[in-house]
Amino acid sequence: MATNSNYIVKVTDAKLMDVQKALEQAGIKVRSILEVFKEEASSES
C-alpha cells in the first residue's frame, strides 16, 4: 500500500525541473511540485 506525503523543500540556485530530476534519481516518485514562494537570496557577509 502506497502512502502520499507532502513536504516543503527550500532550495537555493535550483530550478523546479532540477529538483524533480534529483528526487526521481533518488528513487522518489514525484506526483507534483508546486512553487509556493519565491524570494531573492540576500547577500549575507
Order of alpha helices (4+ residues) and beta strands (2+ residues): alpha
